[in-house]
Amino acid sequence: MKRSLEQRLQDGPVICGEGYLFELERRGYLQAGSFVPEVALDNPQALKQTYRDYMLAGSDVVLAFTYNAHREKMRIIGKEDLLEPLNRQAIRLAKDVAKEHPEEEALVAGNISNTNLFNPKDPQSIASVRSMFAEMVGWCKDEGVDFVNGETFYYYEEAKIALEEITKQGLPAVITFGLMGENILRDGYTVEEACRLLEEEGALVVGMNCFRGPVTMQPYVEKIRQTVDGYVGALPIPYRTSEDHPTFFNLPDGGCSCSLPTDTTFPTSLDPLYCNRYELAKWAKAAHDIGVNYIGLCCGASPSMLREVVETVGRRAINSTYSPDMEKHFLFGTDDTLQPHITSYKVKA
């Protein structure tokens, strides 16, 4: 029998693989810049395979790829007529893949996110955002998702509207914030206070995702864990953000020898700034040890990175059968049949 999100949280940490946006751009199926998930309609098999890869790497959740698939984004690219078909298709593809899980059907999450339209001083903006969330969550309800993930909010008030619209549909809510470089939400709330308020207002999971790597997210995750009583989520980006550069929007690359077409390494020149999988594992252990319940990675994460996180918190992924094992490697292996004159050369190779 398929357990609910809350049941799984009670049983242990829930893993959520995010990061489809960068992964599908890397695979050649999504345009950097506009970052609209047209792949759901243009290349559904590519999206299904991406869903599948993250699920087999250990994600308990297949997150419907509707990040940026809201009315305002679709209007900007001149495809507002595709709004509803895109949203419904992304959810249906997620449901198809979730059923493929060989042990227990994966959870399917609907997805709404920061609109980049919200302005707390503009009543029309507030009304528009509510309307966009209401229609997207309505489609989530129609299509039978298990819960809705509201993510990457940098205004508390926008996140609150998202939670209200999810609650109206009777669906569980995971709400996570993207904290920008000023270390405070744009409407003046600390992230831990905003999480506390959302928990009181009925969110099942509260926490943070995106914008920050493990080093600059974890101190705020610890504050959230100390402030709220319920379930806490943390899904950093896999980049080496620092105190001087706490988000990936302005990460410098001192080793770059070319002129970038953009003012910053974000979004298409971040590759040399990755954390390796063992840095991510170190973070996952720290997060798990303080009681983070909903753990994952966000933009830039690959399935192999997620699998490392999964194994670090004591789980085994379907594709853990492909986890690294250097025993048979011709240079670095320890198998008795390997040639000593080759293995002894490893420090010179």
C-alpha contacts under 8 A as a table, 3 or more apart, distances in Angstrom:
res1	aa1	res2	aa2	distance
1	M	104	E	7.60
2	K	104	E	6.35
2	K	105	E	6.02
2	K	106	A	7.82
3	R	7	Q	5.81
3	R	8	R	6.31
4	S	7	Q	5.13
4	S	8	R	6.27
4	S	107	L	7.46
4	S	146	D	7.16
5	L	8	R	5.18
5	L	9	L	6.16
5	L	14	V	7.95
5	L	107	L	7.23
5	L	146	D	7.47
5	L	147	F	7.56
6	E	9	L	5.01
6	E	10	Q	6.22
6	E	204	L	7.68
7	Q	10	Q	5.12
7	Q	11	D	6.38
8	R	11	D	4.97
8	R	12	G	6.31
8	R	13	P	7.38
8	R	14	V	6.46
9	L	12	G	5.31
9	L	13	P	5.77
9	L	14	V	5.89
9	L	231	Y	7.70
9	L	293	N	6.53
9	L	294	Y	7.54
12	G	293	N	7.07
13	P	288	H	7.88
13	P	292	V	7.54
13	P	293	N	4.60
13	P	294	Y	5.78
13	P	295	I	6.94
13	P	313	V	7.82
14	V	59	S	7.93
14	V	60	D	6.31
14	V	293	N	6.20
14	V	294	Y	4.86
14	V	295	I	6.25
15	I	58	G	6.90
15	I	59	S	4.99
15	I	60	D	5.31
15	I	61	V	6.96
15	I	294	Y	5.91
15	I	295	I	5.02
15	I	296	G	5.55
15	I	310	V	7.00
16	C	59	S	4.91
16	C	60	D	5.96
16	C	61	V	5.30
16	C	62	V	7.64
16	C	63	L	7.87
16	C	294	Y	7.01
16	C	295	I	6.14
16	C	296	G	4.83
16	C	297	L	7.35
17	G	54	Y	5.90
17	G	55	M	7.43
17	G	58	G	7.90
17	G	59	S	5.21
17	G	60	D	7.99
17	G	61	V	7.01
17	G	62	V	7.61
17	G	63	L	7.72
17	G	296	G	5.39
17	G	297	L	5.87
17	G	298	C	7.07
17	G	303	P	7.92
17	G	306	L	6.65
18	E	63	L	7.12
18	E	235	L	7.88
18	E	296	G	6.96
18	E	297	L	5.82
18	E	298	C	4.72
18	E	299	C	6.81
18	E	301	A	7.52
19	G	22	F	5.96
19	G	23	E	6.27
19	G	297	L	6.80
19	G	298	C	4.28
19	G	299	C	3.87
19	G	300	G	5.72
19	G	301	A	5.56
19	G	302	S	7.63
20	Y	23	E	4.94
20	Y	24	L	5.75
20	Y	50	T	7.25
20	Y	65	F	7.18
20	Y	299	C	6.93
21	L	24	L	5.62
21	L	25	E	6.38
21	L	30	L	7.52
21	L	35	F	6.98
21	L	37	P	7.51
21	L	299	C	6.45
21	L	300	G	7.97
22	F	25	E	5.05
22	F	26	R	6.04
22	F	299	C	5.58
22	F	300	G	5.28
22	F	301	A	7.86
23	E	26	R	5.00
23	E	27	R	6.18
23	E	299	C	7.61
23	E	300	G	6.35
23	E	301	A	7.22
23	E	302	S	6.89
24	L	27	R	4.87
24	L	28	G	6.16
24	L	29	Y	5.34
24	L	30	L	5.65
24	L	47	L	7.75
24	L	50	T	7.59
25	E	28	G	5.05
25	E	29	Y	5.53
25	E	30	L	4.45
25	E	31	Q	6.12
25	E	32	A	6.46
26	R	29	Y	7.65
26	R	30	L	7.99
27	R	30	L	7.99
28	G	31	Q	7.94
29	Y	39	V	6.21
29	Y	43	N	7.35
29	Y	46	A	7.57
30	L	35	F	6.68
30	L	36	V	7.27
30	L	37	P	6.70
30	L	38	E	7.23
30	L	39	V	6.51
31	Q	34	S	6.26
31	Q	35	F	5.61
31	Q	36	V	7.28
32	A	35	F	5.25
32	A	267	P	7.28
32	A	268	T	7.39
33	G	267	P	7.88
34	S	77	I	7.74
35	F	68	N	7.07
36	V	67	Y	7.53
36	V	68	N	5.56
36	V	69	A	6.18
36	V	73	K	7.21
36	V	74	M	7.68
37	P	40	A	6.34
37	P	65	F	6.75
37	P	66	T	6.50
37	P	67	Y	7.09
37	P	68	N	6.99
37	P	69	A	6.45
38	E	41	L	5.67
38	E	42	D	6.03
38	E	86	L	7.04
39	V	42	D	4.80
39	V	43	N	4.87
39	V	44	P	6.16
39	V	46	A	7.44
39	V	47	L	6.45
40	A	43	N	6.02
40	A	44	P	4.86
40	A	47	L	6.23
40	A	65	F	7.66
40	A	86	L	6.11
40	A	89	Q	6.24
40	A	90	A	5.39
41	L	44	P	5.78
41	L	85	P	7.94
41	L	86	L	6.10
41	L	89	Q	7.05
43	N	46	A	5.42
43	N	47	L	6.64
44	P	47	L	5.10
44	P	48	K	6.15
44	P	93	L	7.49
45	Q	48	K	4.98
45	Q	49	Q	6.13
46	A	49	Q	5.20
46	A	50	T	6.30
47	L	50	T	5.08
47	L	51	Y	6.19
47	L	93	L	7.84
48	K	51	Y	5.05
48	K	52	R	6.04
48	K	93	L	6.15
48	K	94	A	7.03
48	K	97	V	6.61
49	Q	52	R	4.88
49	Q	53	D	6.03
50	T	53	D	5.10
50	T	54	Y	6.45
51	Y	54	Y	5.54
51	Y	55	M	6.25
51	Y	62	V	6.25
51	Y	63	L	7.77
51	Y	94	A	6.82
51	Y	97	V	6.86
52	R	55	M	5.06
52	R	56	L	6.04
52	R	97	V	6.11
53	D	56	L	5.30
53	D	57	A	6.14
53	D	303	P	6.23
54	Y	57	A	4.94
54	Y	58	G	6.58
54	Y	59	S	5.82
54	Y	62	V	7.94
54	Y	302	S	7.90
54	Y	303	P	5.16
54	Y	306	L	7.46
55	M	58	G	5.30
55	M	59	S	4.47
55	M	60	D	6.55
55	M	61	V	7.02
55	M	62	V	6.60
55	M	98	A	7.85
55	M	101	H	7.69
55	M	106	A	7.70
56	L	59	S	6.91
56	L	101	H	7.68
56	L	317	A	6.23
56	L	318	I	5.14
56	L	319	N	5.52
57	A	303	P	5.50
57	A	304	S	6.70
57	A	306	L	6.35
57	A	307	R	4.84
57	A	310	V	7.89
57	A	317	A	5.36
57	A	318	I	6.42
57	A	319	N	5.46
57	A	320	S	7.15
58	G	306	L	7.07
58	G	307	R	5.83
58	G	310	V	6.03
58	G	315	R	7.97
58	G	316	R	7.03
58	G	317	A	4.32
58	G	318	I	6.62
58	G	319	N	7.58
59	S	62	V	7.11
59	S	106	A	7.98
59	S	306	L	7.76
59	S	310	V	7.98
60	D	106	A	5.33
60	D	107	L	6.20
61	V	98	A	7.87
61	V	106	A	5.51
61	V	107	L	4.65
61	V	108	V	5.71
61	V	109	A	6.71
62	V	94	A	5.79
62	V	95	K	7.71
62	V	97	V	7.65
62	V	98	A	6.29
62	V	106	A	6.51
62	V	107	L	6.08
62	V	108	V	4.96
62	V	109	A	6.31
63	L	94	A	6.87
63	L	108	V	5.89
63	L	109	A	4.77
63	L	110	G	6.32
63	L	111	N	6.85
63	L	149	N	7.91
64	A	90	A	5.40
64	A	91	I	4.98
64	A	93	L	7.83
64	A	94	A	5.60
64	A	108	V	6.99
64	A	109	A	5.93
64	A	110	G	5.35
64	A	111	N	6.09
65	F	90	A	5.71
65	F	91	I	7.46
65	F	111	N	6.94
66	T	69	A	4.83
66	T	70	H	7.69
66	T	86	L	7.80
66	T	87	N	5.98
66	T	90	A	6.62
66	T	110	G	7.61
66	T	111	N	5.68
66	T	112	I	6.84
67	Y	70	H	7.72
67	Y	111	N	6.26
67	Y	112	I	6.11
67	Y	113	S	6.09
68	N	73	K	6.17
68	N	112	I	7.80
68	N	113	S	6.99
68	N	114	N	7.95
68	N	115	T	7.29
69	A	73	K	6.44
69	A	74	M	6.56
69	A	83	L	6.75
69	A	86	L	7.47
69	A	87	N	6.86
70	H	73	K	5.64
70	H	74	M	6.26
70	H	83	L	6.87
70	H	112	I	7.93
70	H	115	T	7.46
70	H	132	M	6.38
70	H	133	F	7.92
70	H	136	M	7.39
71	R	74	M	5.16
71	R	75	R	6.01
71	R	80	E	6.25
71	R	83	L	6.51
71	R	132	M	6.23
72	E	75	R	5.05
72	E	76	I	6.32
72	E	115	T	7.46
72	E	117	L	7.66
73	K	76	I	5.15
73	K	77	I	6.61
73	K	115	T	8.00
74	M	77	I	5.38
74	M	78	G	6.16
74	M	79	K	5.10
74	M	80	E	4.60
74	M	82	L	7.64
74	M	83	L	6.50
75	R	78	G	4.96
75	R	79	K	5.89
75	R	80	E	4.87
76	I	79	K	7.73
77	I	80	E	7.84
79	K	82	L	5.60
79	K	83	L	7.22
80	E	83	L	5.30
81	D	84	E	7.49
82	L	85	P	5.43
82	L	86	L	5.87
83	L	86	L	5.40
83	L	87	N	6.32
84	E	87	N	5.17
84	E	88	R	6.13
84	E	139	W	7.84
85	P	88	R	5.30
85	P	89	Q	5.92
86	L	89	Q	5.19
86	L	90	A	6.14
87	N	90	A	5.35
87	N	91	I	6.49
87	N	136	M	7.36
87	N	139	W	7.37
88	R	91	I	5.27
88	R	92	R	6.17
88	R	139	W	6.62
88	R	140	C	7.67
88	R	143	E	7.04
89	Q	92	R	5.05
89	Q	93	L	6.08
90	A	93	L	5.32
90	A	94	A	6.27
91	I	94	A	5.04
91	I	95	K	6.24
91	I	108	V	7.77
91	I	110	G	6.85
91	I	140	C	7.42
91	I	143	E	6.96
91	I	145	V	7.61
92	R	95	K	5.06
92	R	96	D	6.26
92	R	143	E	7.22
93	L	96	D	5.08
93	L	97	V	6.40
94	A	97	V	5.27
94	A	98	A	6.09
94	A	108	V	6.46
95	K	98	A	5.05
95	K	99	K	6.42
95	K	108	V	6.20
96	D	99	K	5.58
96	D	100	E	7.04
97	V	100	E	5.24
97	V	101	H	7.38
98	A	101	H	5.87
98	A	105	E	5.52
98	A	106	A	4.62
98	A	107	L	6.62
98	A	108	V	6.78
99	K	105	E	5.09
99	K	106	A	6.73
100	E	105	E	6.92
101	H	104	E	5.85
101	H	105	E	5.19
101	H	106	A	6.32
102	P	105	E	7.40
107	L	145	V	7.93
107	L	146	D	6.12
108	V	145	V	5.36
108	V	146	D	5.43
108	V	147	F	7.02
109	A	145	V	5.57
109	A	146	D	5.78
109	A	147	F	5.03
109	A	148	V	5.12
109	A	149	N	6.14
110	G	137	V	7.45
110	G	140	C	5.62
110	G	145	V	6.01
110	G	146	D	7.79
110	G	147	F	6.33
110	G	148	V	4.44
110	G	149	N	5.91
111	N	148	V	5.65
111	N	149	N	4.85
111	N	150	G	5.91
111	N	151	E	7.58
112	I	133	F	6.85
112	I	136	M	7.21
112	I	137	V	7.69
112	I	148	V	7.46
112	I	149	N	6.38
112	I	150	G	4.86
112	I	151	E	6.51
112	I	162	A	7.65
113	S	150	G	5.30
113	S	151	E	4.75
113	S	152	T	5.89
113	S	153	F	6.50
114	N	151	E	6.75
114	N	152	T	5.69
114	N	153	F	4.89
114	N	154	Y	7.29
114	N	158	E	7.57
115	T	118	F	6.38
115	T	129	V	7.11
117	L	125	S	6.57
117	L	129	V	7.19
118	F	125	S	5.59
118	F	126	I	6.07
118	F	129	V	6.44
118	F	158	E	6.74
119	N	122	D	5.40
119	N	123	P	7.93
119	N	125	S	5.84
119	N	126	I	6.67
120	P	123	P	7.24
120	P	125	S	7.67
120	P	126	I	6.76
120	P	157	E	7.48
120	P	187	D	7.69
122	D	125	S	5.29
122	D	126	I	6.49
123	P	126	I	5.05
123	P	127	A	6.21
124	Q	127	A	5.10
124	Q	128	S	6.11
125	S	128	S	5.08
125	S	129	V	6.19
126	I	129	V	5.24
126	I	130	R	6.30
126	I	158	E	7.95
127	A	130	R	5.18
127	A	131	S	6.20
128	S	131	S	5.09
128	S	132	M	6.21
129	V	132	M	5.11
129	V	133	F	6.21
129	V	158	E	7.77
130	R	133	F	5.19
130	R	134	A	5.99
130	R	161	I	6.23
130	R	162	A	7.27
130	R	165	E	7.45
131	S	134	A	5.04
131	S	135	E	6.33
132	M	135	E	5.51
132	M	136	M	6.35
133	F	136	M	5.22
133	F	137	V	5.98
133	F	161	I	7.99
133	F	162	A	6.21
133	F	165	E	6.56
134	A	137	V	5.31
134	A	138	G	5.96
134	A	165	E	5.58
134	A	166	I	7.80
135	E	138	G	4.94
135	E	139	W	6.37
136	M	139	W	5.23
136	M	140	C	6.38
137	V	140	C	4.82
137	V	141	K	6.20
137	V	148	V	7.57
137	V	165	E	6.94
137	V	166	I	6.17
137	V	169	Q	7.35
138	G	141	K	5.10
138	G	142	D	6.23
138	G	169	Q	7.08
139	W	142	D	4.93
139	W	143	E	6.09
140	C	143	E	5.23
140	C	144	G	6.26
140	C	145	V	5.72
140	C	148	V	7.57
141	K	144	G	5.23
141	K	145	V	6.27
141	K	169	Q	6.69
141	K	171	L	7.64
145	V	148	V	7.27
146	D	171	L	7.31
146	D	172	P	7.54
147	F	171	L	5.46
147	F	172	P	4.84
147	F	173	A	5.96
147	F	174	V	7.64
148	V	166	I	6.87
148	V	171	L	6.75
148	V	172	P	6.38
148	V	173	A	5.19
148	V	174	V	6.37
149	N	173	A	6.00
149	N	174	V	4.77
149	N	175	I	6.12
150	G	153	F	7.81
150	G	159	A	7.31
150	G	162	A	6.61
150	G	163	L	7.50
150	G	173	A	7.11
150	G	174	V	5.97
150	G	175	I	4.72
150	G	176	T	6.44
151	E	174	V	7.82
151	E	175	I	5.68
151	E	176	T	4.77
151	E	177	F	6.10
151	E	178	G	7.55
151	E	209	N	6.95
152	T	176	T	5.93
152	T	177	F	4.72
152	T	178	G	4.35
152	T	208	M	7.46
152	T	209	N	6.05
152	T	210	C	6.44
153	F	156	Y	7.04
153	F	158	E	6.87
153	F	159	A	5.88
153	F	176	T	6.69
153	F	177	F	4.59
153	F	178	G	5.43
154	Y	158	E	7.95
154	Y	177	F	5.83
154	Y	178	G	5.36
154	Y	179	L	6.01
154	Y	180	M	7.27
154	Y	185	L	5.29
154	Y	186	R	5.95
155	Y	158	E	5.34
155	Y	159	A	6.47
155	Y	185	L	5.59
155	Y	186	R	5.34
155	Y	187	D	5.67
156	Y	159	A	5.09
156	Y	160	K	6.14
156	Y	185	L	6.85
156	Y	186	R	7.93
156	Y	187	D	6.77
156	Y	189	Y	6.86
156	Y	194	A	5.90
157	E	160	K	4.99
157	E	161	I	6.39
157	E	187	D	7.60
158	E	161	I	5.17
158	E	162	A	6.37
159	A	162	A	4.99
159	A	163	L	6.23
159	A	175	I	7.09
159	A	177	F	7.99
160	K	163	L	5.06
160	K	164	E	6.17
160	K	198	L	6.75
161	I	164	E	5.06
161	I	165	E	6.29
162	A	165	E	5.30
162	A	166	I	6.26
163	L	166	I	5.09
163	L	167	T	6.01
163	L	173	A	6.66
163	L	175	I	7.33
163	L	198	L	7.69
163	L	202	G	7.86
163	L	203	A	6.87
164	E	167	T	5.11
164	E	168	K	6.17
165	E	168	K	5.12
165	E	169	Q	6.78
166	I	169	Q	5.45
166	I	170	G	6.74
166	I	171	L	5.81
166	I	172	P	7.28
166	I	173	A	6.52
167	T	170	G	5.00
167	T	171	L	5.78
167	T	172	P	7.08
167	T	173	A	7.41
167	T	202	G	7.74
168	K	171	L	7.71
172	P	203	A	7.05
172	P	204	L	6.23
173	A	202	G	7.89
173	A	203	A	5.14
173	A	204	L	5.52
173	A	205	V	6.69
174	V	203	A	6.18
174	V	204	L	5.91
174	V	205	V	4.61
174	V	206	V	5.97
175	I	198	L	7.91
175	I	203	A	6.75
175	I	205	V	6.25
175	I	206	V	4.98
175	I	207	G	6.61
175	I	208	M	7.99
176	T	206	V	5.54
176	T	207	G	4.58
176	T	208	M	4.42
176	T	209	N	5.77
176	T	233	G	7.15
176	T	234	A	7.94
177	F	191	V	7.27
177	F	207	G	6.28
177	F	208	M	4.51
177	F	209	N	5.87
177	F	210	C	7.96
178	G	208	M	5.95
178	G	209	N	5.52
178	G	210	C	5.60
178	G	211	F	5.78
178	G	212	R	7.69
179	L	182	E	7.93
179	L	183	N	6.14
179	L	184	I	6.58
179	L	185	L	6.31
179	L	191	V	7.44
179	L	208	M	7.58
179	L	211	F	6.63
179	L	212	R	7.33
180	M	183	N	5.92
180	M	184	I	7.09
180	M	185	L	7.30
180	M	211	F	6.77
180	M	212	R	7.95
180	M	246	P	7.69
180	M	247	T	6.44
181	G	184	I	7.89
181	G	245	H	7.44
181	G	246	P	5.75
181	G	247	T	6.07
182	E	185	L	7.93
183	N	190	T	7.83
184	I	188	G	6.25
184	I	189	Y	6.25
184	I	190	T	5.16
184	I	191	V	6.50
185	L	188	G	5.42
185	L	189	Y	5.35
185	L	190	T	6.07
185	L	191	V	6.43
186	R	189	Y	7.45
189	Y	193	E	6.43
189	Y	194	A	6.09
190	T	193	E	5.28
190	T	194	A	6.22
191	V	194	A	5.07
191	V	195	C	6.16
191	V	220	Y	7.38
191	V	224	I	7.34
192	E	195	C	5.09
192	E	196	R	6.21
192	E	220	Y	7.25
192	E	223	K	6.02
192	E	224	I	4.52
192	E	227	T	6.36
192	E	228	V	7.88
193	E	196	R	5.04
193	E	197	L	6.27
193	E	224	I	7.83
193	E	227	T	7.51
194	A	197	L	5.20
194	A	198	L	6.25
195	C	198	L	5.10
195	C	199	E	6.09
195	C	206	V	5.60
195	C	207	G	6.42
195	C	224	I	6.85
195	C	228	V	7.18
196	R	199	E	5.15
196	R	200	E	6.31
196	R	224	I	7.72
196	R	227	T	6.48
196	R	228	V	5.36
197	L	200	E	5.09
197	L	201	E	6.22
198	L	201	E	4.85
198	L	202	G	6.38
198	L	203	A	5.70
198	L	206	V	7.17
199	E	202	G	5.25
199	E	203	A	4.84
199	E	204	L	6.82
199	E	205	V	7.36
199	E	206	V	6.69
199	E	228	V	7.25
199	E	230	G	7.40
200	E	203	A	7.35
203	A	206	V	6.58
204	L	230	G	7.38
204	L	231	Y	6.60
205	V	230	G	7.07
205	V	231	Y	4.83
205	V	232	V	5.44
205	V	233	G	6.23
205	V	294	Y	7.57
206	V	231	Y	6.61
206	V	232	V	5.15
206	V	233	G	5.74
207	G	221	V	6.90
207	G	224	I	6.91
207	G	232	V	5.33
207	G	233	G	4.52
207	G	234	A	5.76
208	M	217	M	7.75
208	M	221	V	7.09
208	M	233	G	6.24
208	M	234	A	5.07
208	M	235	L	6.31
208	M	236	P	7.54
209	N	212	R	7.56
209	N	233	G	7.90
209	N	234	A	5.82
209	N	235	L	4.43
209	N	236	P	5.33
209	N	237	I	7.57
209	N	297	L	7.78
209	N	298	C	6.59
210	C	213	G	7.65
210	C	235	L	6.41
210	C	236	P	5.15
210	C	237	I	5.30
210	C	297	L	7.94
210	C	298	C	5.45
210	C	299	C	6.40
211	F	236	P	7.20
211	F	237	I	6.44
211	F	247	T	5.04
211	F	248	F	5.75
211	F	249	F	7.35
212	R	215	V	7.85
212	R	216	T	5.85
212	R	217	M	5.45
212	R	236	P	5.67
212	R	237	I	5.76
212	R	239	Y	7.70
212	R	241	T	6.42
212	R	246	P	6.12
212	R	247	T	4.64
212	R	248	F	6.37
213	G	216	T	5.74
213	G	217	M	5.95
213	G	236	P	5.02
213	G	237	I	4.74
213	G	238	P	5.58
213	G	239	Y	5.16
213	G	240	R	5.91
213	G	241	T	5.25
213	G	246	P	7.66
213	G	247	T	7.07
213	G	248	F	7.68
214	P	217	M	5.23
214	P	218	Q	5.76
214	P	236	P	5.64
214	P	237	I	7.11
214	P	238	P	7.12
214	P	239	Y	7.74
214	P	240	R	7.64
214	P	241	T	7.65
214	P	280	L	7.16
214	P	283	W	6.06
215	V	218	Q	5.87
215	V	219	P	7.71
215	V	240	R	7.34
215	V	241	T	6.59
215	V	242	S	6.64
215	V	283	W	7.84
216	T	219	P	6.57
216	T	220	Y	7.81
216	T	241	T	6.32
216	T	242	S	6.12
216	T	243	E	6.63
216	T	246	P	5.63
216	T	247	T	7.75
217	M	220	Y	5.65
217	M	221	V	6.30
217	M	236	P	6.65
218	Q	221	V	4.88
218	Q	222	E	6.16
218	Q	283	W	7.88
218	Q	287	A	7.37
219	P	222	E	5.20
219	P	223	K	6.55
220	Y	223	K	4.97
220	Y	224	I	6.25
221	V	224	I	5.01
221	V	225	R	6.13
221	V	234	A	6.84
221	V	287	A	7.98
222	E	225	R	5.04
222	E	226	Q	6.25
222	E	290	I	7.34
223	K	226	Q	5.13
223	K	227	T	6.19
224	I	227	T	5.01
224	I	228	V	6.09
224	I	232	V	7.43
225	R	228	V	5.74
225	R	229	D	7.55
225	R	232	V	6.46
225	R	290	I	7.48
225	R	291	G	7.22
225	R	292	V	7.18
226	Q	229	D	7.90
228	V	231	Y	7.90
228	V	232	V	7.88
231	Y	292	V	7.10
231	Y	293	N	5.76
231	Y	294	Y	7.25
232	V	291	G	7.70
232	V	292	V	5.17
232	V	293	N	5.51
232	V	294	Y	6.12
233	G	292	V	6.03
233	G	293	N	6.05
233	G	294	Y	4.30
233	G	295	I	5.82
234	A	287	A	7.83
234	A	292	V	7.00
234	A	294	Y	6.40
234	A	295	I	5.33
234	A	296	G	6.47
234	A	297	L	7.83
235	L	295	I	5.96
235	L	296	G	4.56
235	L	297	L	4.37
235	L	298	C	5.57
236	P	296	G	7.28
236	P	297	L	5.19
236	P	298	C	5.58
237	I	297	L	5.84
237	I	298	C	4.81
237	I	299	C	5.39
237	I	300	G	6.27
237	I	301	A	6.79
238	P	274	Y	5.86
238	P	275	C	5.38
238	P	276	N	7.87
238	P	280	L	7.04
238	P	297	L	6.99
238	P	298	C	7.33
238	P	299	C	7.45
238	P	300	G	6.14
238	P	301	A	5.91
239	Y	248	F	7.14
239	Y	270	L	7.92
239	Y	273	L	5.63
239	Y	274	Y	4.38
239	Y	275	C	5.07
239	Y	300	G	7.81
240	R	273	L	5.85
240	R	274	Y	6.03
240	R	275	C	5.61
241	T	245	H	5.75
241	T	246	P	5.10
241	T	247	T	5.85
241	T	248	F	6.43
241	T	251	L	6.90
242	S	245	H	4.89
242	S	246	P	4.96
242	S	247	T	7.76
243	E	246	P	5.27
245	H	248	F	7.45
245	H	250	N	6.46
245	H	251	L	5.87
247	T	250	N	6.63
247	T	251	L	7.03
248	F	251	L	5.29
248	F	266	F	6.55
249	F	264	T	7.20
249	F	265	T	7.55
249	F	266	F	5.38
249	F	267	P	7.56
250	N	264	T	5.86
250	N	265	T	6.90
250	N	266	F	6.79
251	L	264	T	7.15
251	L	265	T	6.35
251	L	266	F	7.37
251	L	270	L	7.92
252	P	264	T	7.17
252	P	265	T	6.57
253	D	256	C	5.74
253	D	265	T	7.13
253	D	272	P	7.50
253	D	273	L	7.24
260	L	263	D	6.94
260	L	264	T	7.53
260	L	265	T	7.49
260	L	269	S	7.79
262	T	265	T	7.00
262	T	266	F	7.72
264	T	267	P	7.71
264	T	269	S	7.96
265	T	268	T	6.37
265	T	269	S	4.52
265	T	270	L	5.34
266	F	269	S	6.05
266	F	270	L	6.03
267	P	270	L	6.44
268	T	271	D	7.75
269	S	272	P	7.61
270	L	273	L	5.48
270	L	274	Y	7.20
271	D	274	Y	5.97
275	C	278	Y	7.98
275	C	279	E	5.96
275	C	280	L	6.72
276	N	279	E	5.49
276	N	280	L	6.62
276	N	305	M	7.91
277	R	280	L	5.06
277	R	281	A	6.15
277	R	304	S	7.80
277	R	305	M	5.28
277	R	308	E	6.29
278	Y	281	A	4.79
278	Y	282	K	6.14
278	Y	308	E	7.50
279	E	282	K	5.08
279	E	283	W	6.40
280	L	283	W	5.08
280	L	284	A	6.13
280	L	305	M	7.32
280	L	308	E	7.53
280	L	309	V	6.64
281	A	284	A	4.95
281	A	285	K	6.22
281	A	308	E	5.99
281	A	309	V	5.21
281	A	312	T	5.82
282	K	285	K	5.34
282	K	286	A	6.44
283	W	286	A	5.09
283	W	287	A	6.13
284	A	287	A	5.07
284	A	288	H	5.97
284	A	295	I	7.59
284	A	309	V	5.77
284	A	312	T	6.66
284	A	313	V	6.85
285	K	288	H	5.10
285	K	289	D	5.93
285	K	312	T	6.23
285	K	313	V	6.24
286	A	289	D	5.10
286	A	290	I	6.51
287	A	290	I	5.50
287	A	291	G	6.60
287	A	292	V	5.44
287	A	295	I	7.99
288	H	291	G	5.21
288	H	292	V	5.14
288	H	293	N	7.05
288	H	295	I	7.97
288	H	313	V	6.56
289	D	292	V	7.43
292	V	295	I	6.79
296	G	306	L	6.88
296	G	309	V	7.39
297	L	301	A	5.98
297	L	306	L	6.64
298	C	301	A	5.87
301	A	305	M	6.20
301	A	306	L	6.96
302	S	305	M	5.29
302	S	306	L	6.48
303	P	306	L	5.04
303	P	307	R	6.13
304	S	307	R	5.02
304	S	308	E	6.42
305	M	308	E	5.23
305	M	309	V	6.62
306	L	309	V	5.09
306	L	310	V	6.24
307	R	310	V	4.92
307	R	311	E	6.19
307	R	317	A	6.57
307	R	319	N	7.85
307	R	320	S	7.08
308	E	311	E	5.27
308	E	312	T	6.10
309	V	312	T	5.09
309	V	313	V	6.51
310	V	313	V	5.58
310	V	314	G	6.77
310	V	315	R	5.39
310	V	316	R	6.58
310	V	317	A	6.91
311	E	314	G	5.20
311	E	315	R	4.91
311	E	316	R	5.56
311	E	317	A	7.33
312	T	315	R	7.21
316	R	320	S	6.07
317	A	320	S	4.91
318	I	321	T	7.03
319	N	322	Y	5.65
319	N	323	S	7.35
320	S	323	S	5.01
325	D	328	K	7.51
326	M	329	H	5.22
326	M	332	F	6.44
326	M	333	G	5.32
326	M	334	T	7.84
327	E	332	F	7.26
327	E	333	G	4.14
327	E	334	T	5.03
327	E	335	D	5.74
328	K	332	F	7.80
328	K	333	G	4.84
328	K	334	T	6.70
328	K	335	D	5.80
328	K	338	L	7.62
329	H	332	F	5.37
329	H	333	G	4.41
329	H	334	T	7.89
330	F	333	G	5.96
330	F	338	L	6.61
330	F	339	Q	7.91
330	F	342	I	7.12
330	F	343	T	6.60
331	L	342	I	6.17
331	L	343	T	4.51
331	L	344	S	7.61
331	L	345	Y	7.14
331	L	346	K	5.39
332	F	343	T	6.19
332	F	346	K	6.53
333	G	338	L	7.39
333	G	343	T	7.22
334	T	338	L	7.28
335	D	338	L	5.71
338	L	342	I	7.77
338	L	343	T	7.23
339	Q	342	I	5.40
339	Q	343	T	6.32
340	P	343	T	5.05
340	P	344	S	5.74
341	H	344	S	5.52
341	H	345	Y	6.68
342	I	345	Y	5.31
342	I	346	K	7.30
343	T	346	K	5.63
344	S	347	V	7.30
345	Y	348	K	5.35
345	Y	349	A	6.06
346	K	349	A	5.17
